[in-house]
């Protein structure tokens, strides 16, 4: 039998060093006018509601997601009160002023959503979108009265960028808006979680990720003491995450829900 041919061995010198941040990434869309941007945000907002429905983030009539109108900063778009997240279409969305006056849309303005979103938009001009529902993991974690630990890369995104807030003691007015300053999220004690962003995509992705992080920490703490990512690395993860990161990470979910339920565009 002839000798078997030698198999080339892998050697470290064969490895080409690649900078993962040197690749070109998909650009965020640009818009010709506010109407075009408004329509795109409406579509993503309707999609976000349907994704939240699929993920079980609904609870009766509670919960709301919104975005600030790109042309009129004293107005925002959100879901009408009592409409199932899983049925929301673009045409169902309502536009209201910061004072709660209905500008466009049919139905009842969300009685809990308007004061909460108005407070944040009034205090935080940089915030363009807000998400808050009574999701299972976030609601459970909020009862502990603690901030999350950076025990995973996803949790580290919120390191130094989320706050603890007692909405029962302090209400959901200007104080809540101030609690959101410089943060991506607020853990509302014994209430739930809230995220903000520069776009619907960012706020929705951050909410989905934060909900998972809350559930993750509850699970691991039930069986032991999880290790934290070292401070400098956790801070680096948090600093590296951007509004673009939030937009980009939402894209797979948006693509999936749009293909599955294209009627949300109606």
N, C-alpha and C positions, 0 to 999 in steps of 0.2 A: 504494500500500500504506500503510495507516495506521501511524503510528509505534508501535514496540514499547513496551509499558508499562515504566516504570522499575522495576528490581528493588531493593527496599529493601536498603540496605547494613547489614551487621552493624557495630556500633560497640561499643567497650569499655563505654560507658555503659549498654548494654543488658544487661550481665551482672549477675546478682544474686549477691552474695557469699553462699556457703553454708558453714556450718561442718559439715564431715563428721562431727563428733563430737556433733552436736545431734540426730541421728536416733535414734529408738527402735530398739533391737535386740532380737532374741529373748531372753527370759530363760532362765537355766539352770533346770532343773526343781527343784522342791522335793519332799521326800519326807515322807510321814506317819509313817514309822517306819524303823528300820534294815533290816528285812526288805525293804521296798520299794526302798530304796537299794541293798541288796546285789543284788537281782535285776536292777536297771537296770545296775549295774556288771558283773555277769556277762554280760549280753547284749552290752554294748560290748566286753568282753574277748574274747568269742568272735568278734565281728565284726572286732576288730583283728587277731586271728590270721589270719583269712581274707583280710583286706586285705594283710597282710604276705606271705602265700603268693602272692597275685596279683602283688605287686610284686617277687617274687624275693628276699625277705629271708631265706628259709630256707636252712639248710645242714646236711643230715643231721639228726641229733638235737639239734644245738646251737640255742640261742635260747630265750628265755622272756619273757613279759610277765606282770605281776601287779598286783593291787590289795590294799590293806590292808582288812581287814574293817571295815565301819563301826560294828559293835557291839563287836567284840573286837579291840582294836588290837594284840594280840600274835599275831594270826593273819593270814594272807594267802592269796589265791586265785591259782593259776597253772595252767599246762598240765602234764599228765602227761608223763613221759619217753617219747620215741619215738613220739608221736602226730603225724601230719601236721597242720601248721597249717591246711591247706585243708579239713580234715574236722572241726575242733573245733566242738563244740556246747556249750551251757550245761551240759548234763548231764555232759560229759566233764571239767569243771574240778575241780580238787582244792583243798581247804582244808587248810593245814598251820600248825602253830605256828612261832614263831621258832626253835625247837629242831629243827624238821623232823618233828615227830610229825603223822601224818595224822589230821585231824579228820573230814573228809568227802571222799568220792570214791573211785573205783576206779582201779587201775593203779599205776604206780611214780612216786613223787615225783621231780621232776627233780633229778638228783644235782648238776648244776652250778648250777641256779637257786636252790635253797634257801639255800646259804651266801651267795651274792651278794646276794639280795634280803633275807635276814635281817639281813645286816650293815648295809645301808642303812636298813632300817626301824628297826633298833635304835638307830642313831646319829642318825637324822633323823626326829623325830616328826612333822614337818610334811609329809613325803612320803607320798602316798597311792597312788601307782602308779609302776611302773618298767618300762622296756622295754629289752631288750638282745638283739640277734641279731648274727650274723656277716654283715651285709649287704655287698654288693660295694663300694660307694663308701666307706662308713665304714671297712671293713677296709683298703682300699687307702690311704686318707688316714692312718689310724692308724700306718702304717709310716714316715711322715715325721717323727714326733715333734714336731709343730707344732700350735699352735692355728689355728683358721680365721681368715681375714681377713674384715672386713665389706665384701665386694665386691658384695653385693646386699642388698636389704631383708630377705630371708629369712635370710641369713647374719648380718645385723646383730642379729637377735633374740638371737643367742648371744654378742654382743659383751660381754665382761666377765662372762659368765654360763656359761662352760664351762671345764673344767679338763683338764689332761693328767695321766695317771696310768699308772704302770708296774705292771700287775698281776702280771707275772712276777717282778719284784723284791720287790714289797710284798704280794703275795697279794690275796685278795678279801674280807678281813675288815673289821675296824673302820676300817682306814686308807682303804679304798675309801668307806666311809660318810662319813668326814670329808672326802674329796675332793669329795663331792657337796654339801657345805654351801654354801648360797647360790647354787648353780648349777642350770642347767636340764639340763646334759649333761656327760658325762665322755668324753673320748677316751682309750680304753685302748690304750696303745702296742702296735703290732703285734698287736692283738687285735680291735678293733672299737669300736663306739660304744654309749653308754648314755644314756638320758634319764629324767628323773623329772618328776612333776607332782602336782597336787592331785586329779586324776581320771584314769581310764583314757583319756578323750578327750584330755586335755592331753599325757600322756606319749606316747601313740601318734602324735598329730599332730607333736609335737616330733621324734620319731624319724624319721618320714617326711620332714619338712622338713630335718632335719640330714643325713640320708642324701643328699638331693638337693643340699644345699649342699656336701657333701664331693665328690660327683661333679662338680659345677659347677666347683669350684676346681681340681680335677685337670685338667679339660678346658681351662680358660682358661690355666692356667699352662703347659700343653703347647705353646701357640702364642705366649705373650707374658707381659708383666707386667701383670696387671690393676690398674685403679685402685681404691683404697679409697674407700668413702664417708667423707667428712670426720668426724673424731672426734666432734664435737658432735652431728652428725646420727645417726651410728651409735649413740651413747649414748642419744639420744632414742628411737630405734626400740626398743632393748633395754628401756628404762625403761617405755615405753608398753605393751609386751606383758605380758599378765596371764594368770592362770589362766583367766579368762573367755575371753580371746583363743584360748587353746589349745582350750578346749571348743568354741567357736564354729567354729573352722577345721576341726575334725574332722567337723562335721555333714554336709557334702556326701558325704564318703566313707562315713559311716555310713548315710546314706539309700540310697546306691547299693548297698552290699553287702547291706543288709537286703531291698531289693526283689529283688535277683538271687538271694539265697540265704536265704529266710526260715526254712529248716530249722535254721539256726544257733541259733534260739531254743529248740529242743527240749531 
